[in-house]
Amino acid sequence: MIYDKVLEIYEKYYICVHCLGRMFSLLGTNTTNYERGNALLLSITMENHKNFFTGNDALQKDAINNLKLLSGNAGYIPAQKVLKNEGLDFVKNNTFQVCYLCNDIFADIQKYTKKTEQLLREIEFNSFLIGSSPKSRIINREDKFKSEFNILEAESFKSHFNRVIGKKLMKIIDKIPDFSNPDVLIIFSVDYETFNIELILKSLFIYGRYNKLIRGIPQTHWFCKKCKGRGCELCNFTGKQYLTSVEDLISPDFIRESKSTDSKFHGAGREDIDVRMLGLGRPFILELRNPKIRNLDLVKIERKVNKKNKRKVRVQNLKYSSKKEVIKLKTNAKNTKKVYRAIVRAEVKISKNLFNQKLQELNKIFTDQEIKQRTPYRVSHRRADKIREKVIYKIDGRFIKTNLFEFKIISQGGTYIKELINGDEGRTTPSFSEIFETNLVCKELDVLEVSL
């Protein structure tokens, strides 16, 4: 019987009403653990009050003992009043009783919500979720307690704590909980006497397109290859392989406006350091980590970034995005179509007529055809050595002079254009150099379009 188990518990321990209710949390629904605990104590009190009037000496004696147990060990006031009304003496426990299981944590929830509210005041968010990490001694004590009394229907300390804090906080801050993707995850590290709160702020994602208008800078921050960012003579103690990058030029204003700790740049592929990104720009998503401000004036930020980086970098089409879009951006990068413009120098002079013949041959061989590219020598130190199959969709060409030409190439994302032109000592085949039967070198390369 549940009643017998409750009385058995209070013969040895004092536990609060919250913890009593959660020991039987799986029994009965649509109520709280506090209400369930109170209902148990009241029902036992009523049952024993009834037995007191039966006239059966044994039942009456048990009833009095049980009521005294609830009055003293459980400190249950309705049981105390029953005994008083019936003219029965009982020993009132005048010592301050502390719950054996939670150490009265659930009796003082306000201190947890008050501290949380203070921490959240400077943070902009729409949804939250409570999480907790109770110390091992709380969990171990509760496990031993449940084993001692063979309790199988209990709700854990952690689950109850998360829910009661969440419900209380929801009313105070007037925000809704989100169990799948909250703006703020509030983690409590809880011990009997102390607690700490950690706020984990969901990243803010901003989509846009960028133009890189100069050569010589990478897309993302590169640490010095020797010191790995610590600073050394090779990098002049900057910790950087390159002094700046597209990421370094774009991200500071976003970080400042959102009060983020830092950011991560996600691009739909990347151009080489010596390649410009022109046209409508390359799609990117900037992930702002731990942002305290979520509602940004993207038009204002776009103007600031572009003004500061005039003739270097430009951003446009800014809008809010998501982590799902980052995954999609990365996954689909290899399936994009890209348009390149290459200025190519030939080792030997070629007449305009011969150039046009070779251009026709290029189109015949490459248009809508797949080529094989082994990882180029120039990136083999940081890329896996494998064969990549890429599609060339279209090639246009223009004769500039006998050893200088311009090509416009439409290809699948991830194609190594420089190697498509020079052949990379046979690692890309077929190649422009093969068709022209002379060494061709890409002197300048621009990306004109990236189509998702």
C-alpha positions, 0 to 999 in steps of 0.5 A: 500500500502507498499509505504504508510506504509513506508512513514507513518513510517518515518513520526514518526520514523527513522529506518535503512535500515536493519530494514526497509527491515526486516519489510517486510521480508516475501514479496519477496524472494532471497534477503537480508533485507538490499537489500529489504529496499534499494529497497523500498526506491529507488522505492518510490523515483522513483515513486515520481520523476515520479509523480513530472513530471505529471503536476498534481499539487496535485500529484506534491505537494505530490511527493515533500513532500514525497521526502522531507520526505525521504531526511530528516527523512529517510536520503536517499541520492538518494532522496536528489539528486533528489530534488537537481537536480530539484532545490528544497530546503529541510531541511537536518537533520544534527543530527545523527539519530539512528535507533529506532528499533535496535539502529544501531546495524545492522550498526556496525556488525563488532564489534560483529564478531571481538569480536567473532573471538578473543574468537574463536582463541584458540578453535579447531572446524569445525562448528558453530551456532549463537544464541542470546538472545535480552533484553526484551526492544528490543523485546517489542519496536519492538512488539509495533512498529509492532502493531502500523503500523499493520505490519504482514510480519516482521522478528524478530530482533533475526532471522535477527541478527543470520543470518547476524552475521553468514554470516559475521563470516563464511567468516572471520573464514572460517568455516561452520554453522551447524544447528543441531549439531555444534561444537561451539554454540555462544550465544549473549546476546544483549542490545542496548548499550552492549552485551556479548558472551557465547561459548557453546562447544559441548562435545567430546566423546571418546569410549574405553574399560577399564580393572580394575586390582585391587579390592576396587575401584568403576567405577565412582567418589563417593562423601562422603555420609555424606557431599556430596563432601564438605569435612568432618571428615568421608571422611578426608575432601576429599569429596570422599567416595573412594579415587579414581575410574576408572574414576578418573584414566582415565579421567585426561589425556583426560581432560588435552589434550583436555583442557576440563573443566571436563568429565563424564564417561559412562560405559556399566554397572558397576562392583562392587567395589570389582570386577575386570574387566579383559579380553578385558575390559568393553566398556565405553565412556568418555564425555569431556565437553567444549573441546578447542581441538578436534583433539587428539592423542588417541594413545599417551593418551592411552600410558600415561594412561596405564603407569601411572596406571600400574597394576591398570587400562588399556584402549584400542581400543580408538576411537571417538564416539558420544552422540548417541553412549552413548544412545545406550551404556546405552540402550543396557547394559541390553541386553549384555552377560557377562562372570564371574568367581567366587570363591565360599566358601561353609559352609560345606565340599562337596566331588568332586563327590557331587560337580559334581552332583550338577554342572550337576543339576545347568546346567539343571536348569539354562542353557538358563533359566530365573531367578527372582531377587528382588533388593538385600539387599546390594543395596536396599538403592540406587536402586528401590525395584523391581523384575528383570528377567535375563537369565542365559546362561551357567555355568561351574564349577571346584572343588578346594577343599572340601569347595572351588569352581570356577564357570564360569557363562555366563549371561545377563547384570545386573544379580546380580551374588553374589545373584545368588550364595547365594540366598540373603535370598530368594530374588533371586530364584533359586540360587546356595545355593538352589541347593547345599543345603548349604550356598555358599558365593562368595569370589572373582568375576571377569568379564571376558568378556562383549559382546555388 
